[in-house]
Amino acid sequence: MEELDPRRPHWVPAVVAPMRDWRGKPGCHRGARYLVSEHDLRPTVSDFPAFDNRADCLRWILAHRMELARNLPDAPVVPVDLARWMLGLS
C-alpha cells in the first residue's frame, strides 16, 4: 500500500463473509470484510491488486470469476474504492 498515490482513488476487489465460519475464510464472523488477494484469489487484508478505475477492477474480477467463485463461494466479489473501504464506508 505504501506505493499507492494517496491523492487519487484506487479500486480494489472486495468480499463480505456471508456467514459465520464461511468456507472462503474459516473462522471468520458473518459480515467480515476482506480484500481479495492478487495471487491466490482468497480473502486478505494485503497483497491485493489496485486499479486506477472501477472498470479495470471489474474487468479483473470478470477475468478471474471462475476461480473467485470456487475460492469465495456464496459471496459476490465487488469493486470498491480503497479509501472508502478502509473507512468502512463501502
C-alpha positions as CSV (number, residue, x, y, z in Angstrom):
1,M,0.0,0.0,0.0
2,E,3.0,2.3,0.5
3,E,3.4,2.7,-3.2
4,L,-0.2,3.9,-3.9
5,D,-0.7,7.6,-4.6
6,P,-3.0,8.9,-1.8
7,R,-4.1,11.8,-4.0
8,R,-6.1,9.7,-6.3
9,P,-8.7,6.9,-6.0
10,H,-7.8,3.2,-6.1
11,W,-10.2,0.5,-6.8
12,V,-9.8,-3.0,-5.3
13,P,-11.8,-6.2,-5.3
14,A,-13.6,-6.9,-2.0
15,V,-15.8,-9.5,-0.5
16,V,-18.0,-9.8,2.6
17,A,-18.3,-13.1,4.5
18,P,-22.0,-14.2,4.1
19,M,-22.0,-16.3,7.2
20,R,-20.0,-17.3,10.3
21,D,-17.2,-19.7,9.7
22,W,-17.6,-19.2,5.9
23,R,-15.8,-21.7,3.7
24,G,-13.9,-18.9,2.0
25,K,-12.4,-17.9,5.3
26,P,-12.8,-20.5,8.0
27,G,-13.1,-18.9,11.5
28,C,-14.5,-15.6,10.3
29,H,-17.6,-13.9,11.5
30,R,-20.6,-13.0,9.4
31,G,-20.1,-9.6,7.7
32,A,-16.3,-9.7,7.9
33,R,-14.9,-7.5,5.1
34,Y,-11.9,-8.6,3.1
35,L,-10.0,-7.6,0.0
36,V,-9.1,-10.3,-2.5
37,S,-5.5,-11.5,-2.9
38,E,-4.0,-10.9,-6.3
39,H,-2.0,-14.2,-6.2
40,D,-4.2,-16.8,-4.5
41,L,-7.6,-15.1,-5.1
42,R,-8.6,-15.6,-1.4
43,P,-9.6,-13.2,1.3
44,T,-6.8,-10.9,2.5
45,V,-6.0,-7.6,4.0
46,S,-2.8,-7.2,2.0
47,D,-1.5,-8.5,-1.3
48,F,-4.4,-7.1,-3.3
49,P,-4.5,-5.7,-6.8
50,A,-5.2,-1.9,-7.1
51,F,-6.7,-0.3,-10.2
52,D,-6.9,3.3,-11.4
53,N,-10.7,3.0,-12.1
54,R,-13.7,0.9,-11.3
55,A,-13.9,-0.5,-14.9
56,D,-10.4,-2.0,-14.8
57,C,-11.1,-3.6,-11.4
58,L,-14.4,-5.1,-12.7
59,R,-12.5,-6.5,-15.7
60,W,-10.1,-8.2,-13.4
61,I,-12.9,-9.6,-11.3
62,L,-14.6,-10.9,-14.5
63,A,-11.4,-12.4,-15.9
64,H,-11.0,-14.4,-12.6
65,R,-14.7,-15.2,-12.0
66,M,-14.3,-19.0,-12.1
67,E,-11.5,-19.1,-9.5
68,L,-13.2,-16.4,-7.4
69,A,-16.4,-18.4,-7.3
70,R,-14.5,-21.5,-6.3
71,N,-12.4,-19.8,-3.6
72,L,-15.1,-17.4,-2.3
73,P,-18.4,-19.4,-2.5
74,D,-21.7,-17.7,-1.9
75,A,-20.2,-14.2,-1.8
76,P,-20.1,-11.7,-4.6
77,V,-16.7,-10.0,-5.3
78,V,-17.3,-6.3,-6.0
79,P,-15.0,-3.4,-6.9
80,V,-14.7,-0.8,-4.1
81,D,-12.9,2.4,-3.6
82,L,-10.0,1.5,-1.3
83,A,-10.2,4.7,0.8
84,R,-13.9,4.3,1.4
85,W,-13.4,0.6,2.2
86,M,-10.7,1.4,4.7
87,L,-13.1,3.8,6.4
88,G,-15.8,1.2,6.5
89,L,-18.0,3.2,4.1
90,S,-18.3,0.5,1.4
